[in-house]
Amino acid sequence: MVTPTWQKIAQQAQQVRDASLSRIEPALPETPSELPRNVTDIPKNLLTTDEVVITQTPPEDLVTLLATGKLSSTAVIHAFLRRAGLAQKLTNCITELLPEEALARAKELDEHYSEHKTPVGPLHGLPISVKEHIGMKGKGLNAGFVSWWDRKGEDDANVLKILWKAGCVFYARTTEPQTLMHLETSNNLYGVTRNPFNRDLTPGGSSGGEGALIGLRGSCLGIGSDIGGSVRSPSANCGLYGLKPTSYRLPTDGWSATMAGEEQVVPVIGPLSTSFEGIKLFMKTVLAAKPWLLEPSLVPIPWRDQETQLSPSASRKLKVGIMWSDGIVKPHPPIIRALNQVADKLKGISEVEIVSWTPYRHDEAWEIIASLYFADGAKEEKEAIDASGEPWRPLSEFIIKENPHVKHLSIEELWYWTVRREKYRRAYAKIWNDTATKIGNSGELEGVVDVILAPVGPGVAPLLDHARYWGYTSQWNLLDYPALVFPVSKVNPDIDVIDEGYKPTNEKDDFNYKLYEPKKFEGAPVSLQLIGRRYEDEKINDRYNGNVSDDVQLHRADGNSKDSGMNVMQRRSWGETVVIPPARSLEEA
């Protein structure tokens, strides 16, 4: 039997994807033959009013409308399938749509509601998109490698089982990069995924298909994974909310990747959403199912809202440490502006104290984590790429072949780097503890920094094949700190001007400094992240919701917001108006 070339396999992969789009009814409208750089407005000009309204409604409002019968699951899934199909045409973010399975599931949910007048669960009818390497039974599971094209999921991943039982609908699977180890998304099966706000830029990675799809509102809630920034990078680049939780909180059994079983840098699953409440909805739903009973490695910690040990007491201020730079690569002007913008707003809140956060040896942190990423010398990665003869993508070359820290480690060397990791974690914990102003009688830290506000990267979404600095995200993977990404603004060339007088301090800083040309990044989302200590995931969410969200508004407008007697809801975090038409017209969608 003749082994097919990698080009033939890639052609087959794209045919499967294209066939799934062709089964959407009614047929998808044609997109412009020549696309503008910013394609975010195109879907709303091609879809029906009802489809636009449904797909621009945030997940927390969708579940309410679905649970009360004001929207049918069938109408919602039809709308998201069509918008996801357009998102694929505009950004190349889909590996496969699931129209038959999704609509069958929606029909089943609608019949249940019609008979019982109650939802199946907290996510009744909610569409959720899924990164391809998170396994679905009987579906492909290639993780971005051509040689893995014929692998199939033996069962649904545990996280999908939980969400399914809660009533959701899976309808779209999304792209990831070759190796899963890029802060961009390109592979030889599907090609390059692009940023919907600027197609010259990357949507991020490795969950970049999710980022592009949700950024175009082809999804409102998606599942990604993160080992060095793979949830946070796409969230930031596409103006979304995203959470990298602490390790061993969410189930990961059932996904596909190389080096299964390594425990030196623990990867996590995390949500991306159009809204902050979507992040909380995801976390609450998954943890309410007690996933530690399925996966014994998980810590048995439910989602803890309003717990006093996680929140500052009413008698003291919230203390936010602002990390203006990691001391290695200076952020671009839009990022510095966003930090100042949020800091200025927080300074106006009497219950908040702002201090500067001094980074502690972040260059050493990269040396440690980069040495632990590929403890087998990237043997499995190299074999998976070379098995099909597919070419190495530029960023695969960068993170493996050009990375001086990639070496095959002996058992003793692995132990050495693991000890270095733990020593660094202890040192960073001391730095954090030392921000306390007092130690209480029971040893509690008083006046300690609650959360760190920091860049997500040294700039906004980079030009394609230029995401070569991981330090602003991988730092928190090494420390295993949770991090919440949120949108702040967009690049404005008139005010985000080049700092002509700046002199880069090292090679990485020089590379980043030369990347910035304001016009090339015009309109790109500008985002930041809140970082907390291990297993204080709820705290960073609570602090964002209580102290940041009311004072930060992404400068974005969706245009027409005429009120014709319909329910108008303001989504302040996005500066957009969502109009919910009467239920009757939605049911006809």
N, C-alpha and C positions, 0 to 999 in steps of 0.2 A: 504493500500500500504506500502510495506517494504521500509524504508529509506536506501539507499545504504551507505555502510561504506565509510570512507574517502579514504581508500585504493582503493575501486572500482571506486570512482570518479577520483582519481589520475590516475588510469589505463586508464580510458576513456579519460582524458585530453591528456595523452601521445599517445594514439591510434590516436586521432584527429591530433596531431602534426605529428606523423610518417606517417600517410596517406597523409598529405600535401606534405611531402618530396617525397613520392613514386610516386606522380603525376608529378614530374619534368622529362622532356624528353630532351635528352636521360637520362637514369637512372644514378644516382650518382655512381661514382666509389667507390669501397671499400677502407676504410682507414686501416692503419696497425692495426693488432690485439693488438700489444703492442705499446703504444704511448710514444714518448719521452716527457721530461718535456716541451720543447719548440716545439710547433707544427706550428709555423708561416710559415715554409717553405713547409709544406705538400701540401697545395692547389695548389701551382704552379707546383708541380710535378705530379699532377693528372688531371689538367685541360688542355685544348688546349692552344696553344700560344695566340690565339686571346682572349680567355676568361681571361687569366692572364693579358694581356695588358689592356683590358677594365676595369677590376676590380681594377687595380692598378693605373688607371688614376684619378687624383683628380677631384672633382665636378666642379670646375670652368672651367676646360678644357673639361670635358664631355659635359657641356651645350653648349659650343662653337661648338664642333664637331657635336652635335645633331642639333643645330640650323642652321648649314650650310649644313646639309645633308651628312656629311662625315661619320656619324654613324647613323644607324637606331635604333629607340627605342627598336624594337624587339630584335636586337642583344645584346643590352646593358642589357635588362631585363633577357634574357636567361642566360647571363654570370653571373649576380649577383644572380639569383636564384640558380644556380649551386654552386657558391662559398658560398652562405649562407647555403645551404644544407650541404656542407662539414664543415662549421663552427659549425653547430649544432652537427655533429658527433664528432668534436674535443673538443668542450667546453661546449655543452649543453646550448646554448644561445637563442634558438628559442621556441616560444609557438605555432607558426603557420606560414607557408608560404602560399602565395596567388597566386599560379601559373596561374590559369585560369583567375582570375580578372586582374592580372598584365599584362598578355600577351594580353588580350582583349583590355586593355587600351593602350598598346604599339601599337597594330595594328591600333587602332583608331587614334593615334597620327601620325603614319607613313602615313596613308591615307590622313590625313589633310595636312601634309607637301608635299606629292606627288601632291596634287591638288593645293595647294595655294603657295607653295615654301616659306612659312614663318612658324615660330614656333607658337605654341598655346600661349606661354607665356615665361617668363624668365627661367622657369625650365623645358622646353619642353623635355619630355622623361627621366628626371633625376630620378633614383631610390632613394627612401627615406624609411628608416626603422623606425618603430614606437614602442615605449615601450607599452606593452600590456594594461596598464590602461588608455591610451589615446584612447577614444572611437571611434570605427568604427561601422557604422550602421549595425545591424544584427549580429555582431561578439561578441564573448565572452568578458566579462569585469569583470574578477575575482579579479584583483588587488592583486593577491598572496594569496587569501584566498580560501580554499577548499569549504567552505560553500557558496561562491559566484560564484561557477563554472557555474551555469545555468543562470547567469545574462547576458543580451545582451545589446549592445549599441542601444539606441533609435534613435540616429542620429550620423553623423560624428561630431567629435569635431570641434570647430570653426577653430582651427589652421590647421586641415586637409582640411577643405573646402577651405581655402585660398590657401594652397599649391597645391591642386588639380586644382583649377582654373588657377594657374600659370603654369600648365602643367606637374606636377610631376607624378610619378607612385609609389604607395604603394605596396610592395611585401613581406614584412617580418614584423612579430610582435615578440617582444623580451621579455625575462624573467625579473622578478623583485622579490624581497624577500617578504616573509610573513610580513605583516604590512606595507610594503613600507618604513620601518624605520630602515634599516640596511645600513651600508657602505659596505655590501657584497650582494650577490644575491643567496639566497637559499629559496625554499619553498617546501611544501609537495605535490604540484601538479606535479612539473617537476624535483625536486631535486636541485643539486648544480651546479651553473655555474662557470666555471674555467677560469683562465687567460691564454690566448694563448701563452704568452711568458714564462710562467712557470705554469704548471697545478697544482702545489702544492699551488699556491697563488690564492687569490681572484681577479677577475677583478674589484672589487669595487661594490658599490651600491648607491642608489637602481636601477640606470639605468645600471646595470652590464651586462645585455644581450646586450644592445647597445654597451657597451665598448668592450666586447669580439668579437661581430660580426664585428664591424668596425676595431678593432685591427687585425682581420684576413682578412680584406679587403672584407668581405662579404657584406659590405655596405660602401659607401663613405660619407654619410650624414644621421644622425639619430636624432630622437626627444626623449629627456629625460625630467625629471622633477627634481626639487631640492628644498628641504626644510631644508637640513642640510649638503649638500655636494653631493647630488645624481647625479648631472651631472659632478661635478669636480672630485670626487673620481674615477669613471670609466675612465674618460679622462686621469687622471694622471697615473693610474695603467696600462693602455693599450697604453700609448704613443701617445695620441690623443690631438686634440684641443677641448676645451669645454668652453661654456660661461654660467654662471649664470647671467642673466640680473637682473636689478632692478625690483622690484615688479610692477605689473600693467602696464607692457609694452607689454607683449605678451598674447594672449588670452588663457584662460584655460577652458572655458566652454566646457563640454562634457567629462571630465575625471572622473575617479572613485577612490574614497578614503574614508576612515572614516573621521568623524568630518568635514563634508562639512559645510562651512559657518564660520569656525573659522577664525579670522582675526588678532590674536596676533603674529603668525609667518606665514607670507604669502608665500605659495609655488609658484614656478614659473616653466614655461616650458623653456627649453633651448636646443640648438643644440650641437651635438658632430660630429666631422668631421675628415677626414684624412688630411685636410689642413686648414690653417688659413683663406684663401679666402672662404672656404666653410661656415665658421661661418658668415662671412659678407654677403655672398649670401643669407643665410637663413634669417638673420635679416632684410636685405634690402627688401627682397621679402614679408615677413609677414607684416612689417610696412608700406610698400607702399600700402597695401590693406586697410589701415585705420581701423584696427580691433576695435578701440574704437567706431566705429559706430555700431558694432555688440554687443560689451560688454561695456556698459556705465561706468563700473568701471575702465576701462583702461585710462591711461593718453594720451591725443592726441598729442604725440610727434613722428614725423617721424624720420627715420634714418638720422642723421646729419653728413654728411661727410664734413671735411675741415671747420668746423665752428670756427671762431676766438675765441669765448668765451669758447670753449672747448679745445683749443690748446694753448700752451705757445707762447708768441709773439716771433718773430724772433730775438728780441733784448736780450732775456734772455735764460738761459739754461733750459732744462728739468730737473726737480728735482725728483729723485727716492729715496724713503725711503726703505731701506732693513730691513726686520724683520727677524733676524737670528734665533729667537726662540720666542715662545709666553710666555716665563717665567714660564711655567708649565711643559711641556714635551720637552726635548731637542731632536731635530731631529737626525736621524741616519746619519752616515758619508756620504753616497751618496748624501743626501739632502744638507748637509753643503758644500760638494764639488761643487754641482750644483750652489748654491748661490754664492760661490766664483768665479766660472767659469764665470757666467753672470756678476757679479760685476766687475771682471777684464776686461772683454771685454767692458763694458760700460764706465769704467774709461778711456779707450783709445779714447773715443769720446769727442771732445772738447765742444760739445753742451750739454753734460750731466753732471749733478752734482749728486754725490752719497752721501747720508747721512744714518745713522743708524736710524731705526724706533724703538722706545721704546714702547712695548705693554702696554696698560693701563688696568690693572685689568681684564685680560681675564678669570680668575677663576670666577669672579662675572658674567661675560657675560654668562658662561655656567650655572651657578645657575639660572639665569633669563630665558634663553631660554629653559632649561630642565624643568622648572616649568610651562612654557607656552605650551609646546608641547602637553601635555595630560591633558587639563584643566578639562576633565570629569573623571579624574583618570584612563584613558585608558579604560573606560567602553566599548566603541564601538569596540576597538581593541580586548579586551578580549572576547566579545560576538561573534565577527566574527570568531575568532579562535576556541572557544569552541563549537560553534554550530554544527560543523561537527565531533568533537571528535579528530581532527588532533592534533598531538603533537606540543608543542611549540618548535620552532627552538632556538638554543643557543643564538643567538643575539636578538631574540624577548624577551627572558628571561632577557637578559642584559639591554636592553633599557627600559623595562617596570617593570618587577618584581624586578630587582636588582637596579633600579634607585631610590634613596631616594627622588628625587624631584617630582616623580609622585604621585599626590594627587588630589582628587576631590575638585575643588575650588568653593567656594561660589561666588556669584556675587561680593561681596565686595573684596574677595581675588583676583579675576580676575582683578578687577580694580587696586588693589595694585600692582600686578606684571606688569600690563600694564604701570602704572606710573613709576615703576622701570625701565622698558625698555626704556621709553622716557627720563628719567633722565640720563641713561647710554649713550644713543645716543647723548644727548647734551654734555655730558662730553667728549665723543670721538671726536665730532665735534670740540670742543675747543682745544683738543690735536692737531688735524690736523691744525686748524687755526693758532695755536701758532708756527707752523713751518715756517710761513711767516717771512720774514726779514723786511717787510715794509708794511704799509697800505696806499694805494693811496688816493688822494683827494676825490674820489668818493666811498671810502670804499672798493675798490678792494684789494685783498691780493696779494702782490708781493713777489716773492721768496718762495712761499708756495710749499710744496710737491705736485707733480702732481699725482703720482701713488705709490702704495706700492708693492714691490716685496717680496713674501713670500712663504714658503712651502705650499703644498696642504695637507700634512699630516706629522706626525712625522717620517715617513719612506716611502719606496716604498710600492707596494702592499703587504699587510700582508699575512701570512699563513691563511688558511681557518679557520673561526670562531674566528679570533683574532683582527678584526677591532673594537677596543673598545675605541678609542679616536677620538672625533669629533671636537675638539677645533679649528683646523686649517681651518675648513670649516664653521662650525656652527657660528663661530664668525661673519662672514660677512653676514650670514642670519639674525642674530639679528640686525645688523646695517643696513641691507638692502642695502649693497654695491655690485655693480657688480664685477664679477671676471672672468678673462680669464685664462684658463689653457693652457700651451704649453709644449712640450717635450724638454728636454735638453740633456740627456745622457742615459747611462745604467749602472747598477751596475757592477763594476769591483773589484772582491775580492782582487786583488793584491794591489790596492790603497785605496779601501774603507774599511780599516781595523778597527777593534773594538778599541774604545778609552778605553784602559784597566785602565787608571787612573781616569776615571770619576766616581763620586759618586752621584747617583740619589738623588734628593732633596725631593721626595715625592712618594707616592704609585703608582700613575699613571706613573711617570717618571721611576720608578723602573721596572714596568711591560713592558714598551716600551723598556728600555735599554736591558733587558734580551731577548727580541724577536730577536735581531739582531745577526745573524750568517752569515757572508758574502757569504759563499758557497750556502746557502739556497736561496739566492736572486740573484744569478749570472744571469746577462742578463736582469733583470727586468728594465723596463723603469723608468727613473728619470725625474720628471716634476716639474714645479713651477707654480705660479699664479701671475698675476698682478691684483691689486685691485684698484678700483676708488671710488669716492664719488657717492652718490645717483644720478641717472639719468645722469651719465657721462659714460654710457656704451660705447659710441663711442670713448671717450677719451682713454680708456684702449686699445681698438682695434687699434686706430690710433697710440698710443705710441708704442705698440708692433710692428706694421707694419713698423713704421718709424725708430725705434731705437733699437729694440731687435732682430727682425727676421733675419737681415742681419749678426748678430754677434753670433748667436746661431745655432749650427748644431747638431742634434741628431745623435749619432754614430751608424748608421745602414746602411747596404748595402744589396740590394736584390740579389746580385750575378751577373749573366751574364747580360751584358749590351752591347752586340755586336751590332754595327751599320751596318746593311746590306742595306744601301741606304734608310733607313726609317727616319722619323722625330724624332729626339732625343731631349727630353726636360729634363733639369736638375731641380729636385725639391730640392732646396738647404736645406730647412728646415728638410728634412729627409735623405739627403745624398744619394738619390736613383735616378736611371735613369729610366724614363718612355719612352718606345719606342712605337710610334704610327705607326702601319703598314698602308699600302695604304688602302683607303676606300673599294676597291673591296674585299680584303680578309676579312675585318671586316663584310661586308654585308653577307658574306657566313657563318659567325659564327652561 
